[in-house]
Every structure is written in C-alpha cells, then in structure tokens.
C-alpha cells in the first residue's frame, strides 16, 4: 500500500511472449486441468443455454401475467419485460460439469422482491422441470435455488425504479445504475458488473480462464474455497487471479507462470495480508 501511494501502479514483471517450449507446456497444463474434469462439454454447454432460455421465457410470461393482474392492458404489459443475466463462473467462462449457474433477473418496478419470492416461486413450483426448489428471501443476498431440467440454478432479482427497462438511461457498467437502489439490489447488480469488468480488463481471456481454473483447483483441494465457511469464493479468487495475471505476466501462458506467476500470486497476497493485519 505504501508503494502504491507513493509510486503509483508498478509495471508488469515482464511483457515477454511465450516460447515454443512454453506453448507445449501450456498444453500439458490444460491436459492436467481436464484430468480433474474442469471443462464442460459442448453438449452440456448447449443444454445450459437452452435451460437459461426456458427460464427467461418463464419470467417473461410471468411479468406479463403480473402486469395484467395489476391493471395494465395486455399490449402495454408485453413491453414491461424483464431480462435474464448470468454472472459468476458461467459468465467468466470457467464453468465445470458440477457448477451451478448464477443468474439474475432485472425487472421493472412493478415486480417487487415480495412478488418474486411469493408468486414467481409458486410459478416455479408448478413447472414440471423444476426440482429441489428453495427460496431464501432472508439471506444477505436473497436467492431462489432450484434444479431446472438437471441444471443447478441460483437466481437473484434486481428491481429497477422504472416502468419498463427501456426507460432506464444507464447501462449496467454505469455507476448511476445504483441511483435510488437499496443495498440488496446493489449487491445483486454487482455480480454482473464485476464479472464483466474483469473480462474487459483481461488481455487474453483464455489464458486468464485456465489460470483461474488452476487457482480454484488449488483452493478447493485445500478446503479454502467457500464463502459460507468464511474463505474466499469464486469471484474473490477471480479478482486475485486477474490482478496478478494482468499486472505481472500479461502475455505469458499458464505453463510459464506455473513457477513464476503462481509463486508471486502467493507471495504478493500473503504479504499484503500480513501487512494489513
């Protein structure tokens, strides 16, 4: 922190690109990650996309039904729709066969959190594709958890203070999107914003993803991967990985950083941990 305040952001350790030997070793790292079943198949990814489309359609129909019940005519109700967004490991592109999909509905002001956890919950109960449905409205970030056609879903809601989403003048990356929002909505929106910001700042997305897979594997095998138990969760490890990957060795592949980047990853963050505490 002292160095940052007085000297600004330091340059990367090296801008060098990988050699042919690095490229070969990089493939070995990917094979190692595959041996731990850390890559989703194309067929499974297509199924996940299909499931997200079905859930989005379900919510679209729900918004129309609620709007009409509130006295809005059908033609106008069809314009008052919500949008489904993903975040977390799915949005970052590091989903595994056992991962759930973190997603969030952005809705207009007539779809309140109470309606979401009561009436939309009932709509999910009536869907034959839904299994193990659970509503957790009192948690730090209120959530509905369920399995849809075999895919685990964690679903949030963010209600924007507009009659329709088209009336919102701000994009999700604009801080003014938080205007007149409560703390829960801010926390829900941050999931999308952080994931998108990380990806927008990463010079090589595939290198970043494979590096993150490596770090997450390390954390999980040592029992250090859990928000619930007080350890870092997925987005926290992603932020740390992004910081080192982007600022220390932005152009190197995973094999090269295996002995350099991974070492510096732990040196840097353990140094700051002990410095702060």
C-alpha positions, 0 to 999 in steps of 0.5 A: 500500500505504501508503494502504491501511494507513493509510486503509483501502479508498478509495471508488469514483471515482464511483457515477454511472449511465450516460447515454443517450449512454453506453448507445449507446456501450456498444453500439458497444463490444460491436459492436467486441468481436464484430468480433474474434469474442469471443462464442460462439454459442448453438449452440456454447454448447449443444454445450459443455454437452452435451460437459461432460455426456458427460464427467461421465457418463464419470467417473461410470461410471468411479468406479463401475467403480473402486469395484467393482474395489476391493471395494465392492458395486455399490449402495454404489459408485453413491453414491461419485460424483464431480462435474464443475466448470468454472472459468476463462473458461467459468465467468466467462462470457467464453468465445470460439469458440477457448477451451478449457474448464477443468474439474475433477473432485472425487472421493472418496478412493478415486480417487487422482491415480495412478488418474486419470492411469493408468486414467481416461486409458486410459478416455479413450483408448478413447472414440471422441470423444476426440482429441489426448489428453495427460496431464501428471501432472508439471506444477505443476498436473497436467492431462489435455488432450484434444479431446472431440467438437471441444471443447478440454478441460483437466481437473484432479482434486481428491481429497477425504479422504472416502468419498463427497462427501456426507460432506464438511461444507464447501462449496467457498467454505469455507476448511476445504475445504483441511483435510488437502489437499496443495498440488496439490489446493489449487491445483486447488480454487482455480480454482473458488473464485476464479472464483466469488468474483469473480462474487459480488463483481461488481455487474453481471456483464455489464458486468464480462464485456465489460470483461474481454473488452476487457482480454484483447483488449488483452493478447493483441494485445500478446503479454502474455497467457500464463502459460507465457511468464511474463505474466499469464493469464486469471484474473490479468487477471480479478482486475485487471479486477474490482478496478478495475471494482468499486472505481472505476466500479461502475455505469458501462458499458464505453463510459464507462470506455473513457477513464476506467476503462481509463486508471486500470486502467493507471495504478493497476497500473503504479504499484503495480508500480513501487512494489513493485519 
